[in-house]
């Protein structure tokens, strides 16, 4: 009598395991894509913070130098940057466009 109850319980348990109730839908490609997106967003955030930090340091350095030297050198520097800036930036941007990299 006892053996029949145990066998019935085991049979019920086995029938539950044999049924197709454990359907797990894993989309590995979607998981990898989400991981790559997370890594890319972290990289962009780190690059933006680095850019802001370096820009802030450069601006503070320039203003401290101009505070020591005087306002006349600030005007000279602005005129110099106005003249030399496009000469530096245009070739760099053209080389990046021709390489096909995203700016």
C-alpha positions in Angstrom: 0.0 0.0 0.0 2.8 2.4 0.9 4.7 1.4 -2.1 1.8 2.3 -4.4 1.5 5.8 -3.0 5.2 6.4 -3.4 5.1 5.0 -6.9 2.1 7.2 -7.7 3.9 10.3 -6.3 7.0 9.4 -8.4 4.9 8.9 -11.5 3.2 12.2 -11.0 6.6 13.9 -10.5 8.0 12.3 -13.6 5.0 13.3 -15.6 5.4 16.9 -14.6 9.1 16.8 -15.6 8.4 15.1 -18.9 5.8 17.7 -19.9 7.0 20.7 -21.9 6.4 23.3 -19.3 9.9 24.5 -18.9 10.1 26.6 -22.0 12.8 29.2 -21.6 13.1 31.5 -24.5 16.6 32.8 -24.6 17.6 35.0 -27.4 21.4 35.0 -27.2 21.9 37.5 -30.0 19.6 40.0 -28.2 21.5 39.5 -25.0 24.9 40.1 -26.7 23.5 43.2 -28.5 22.3 44.6 -25.2 25.7 44.0 -23.6 27.5 45.7 -26.5 25.1 48.7 -26.2 25.8 49.0 -22.5 29.6 48.8 -23.1 29.3 51.5 -25.8 27.2 53.8 -23.7 29.8 53.5 -20.8 32.6 54.2 -23.2 30.8 57.3 -24.6 30.1 58.5 -21.0 33.7 58.1 -20.0 34.9 59.9 -23.2 32.5 62.8 -22.6 33.6 63.2 -19.0 37.3 63.1 -20.0 36.6 65.7 -22.7 34.8 68.0 -20.2 37.6 67.5 -17.6 40.4 68.3 -20.0 38.6 71.3 -21.5 38.0 72.7 -18.0 41.7 72.2 -17.2 42.8 73.9 -20.4 40.5 76.9 -19.8 41.6 77.3 -16.2 45.3 77.1 -17.3 44.8 79.7 -20.0 42.9 82.1 -17.7 45.6 81.7 -15.0 48.3 82.4 -17.6 46.5 85.5 -18.9 45.9 86.7 -15.3 49.6 86.6 -14.8 50.7 88.0 -18.2 48.0 90.6 -18.7 44.9 91.1 -20.9 47.0 92.1 -24.0 48.3 88.5 -24.4 44.7 87.2 -24.2 43.8 89.3 -27.3 46.9 88.1 -29.1 46.0 84.5 -28.3 42.5 85.0 -29.5 43.6 86.4 -32.8 46.2 83.6 -33.2 43.5 80.9 -32.5 41.1 82.6 -35.0 43.7 82.5 -37.7 45.3 79.1 -37.0 42.2 77.2 -35.9 40.7 76.5 -39.3 44.1 75.6 -40.7 44.3 72.8 -38.1 40.7 71.7 -37.9 39.8 71.4 -41.6 42.5 68.8 -42.6 41.8 66.7 -39.5 38.0 66.6 -40.3 38.7 65.8 -43.9 41.0 62.9 -43.1 38.4 61.5 -40.7 35.7 61.7 -43.3 37.8 60.1 -46.0 38.7 57.2 -43.6 35.1 56.5 -43.1 35.1 56.7 -39.3 32.2 58.2 -37.5 32.8 61.7 -36.0 
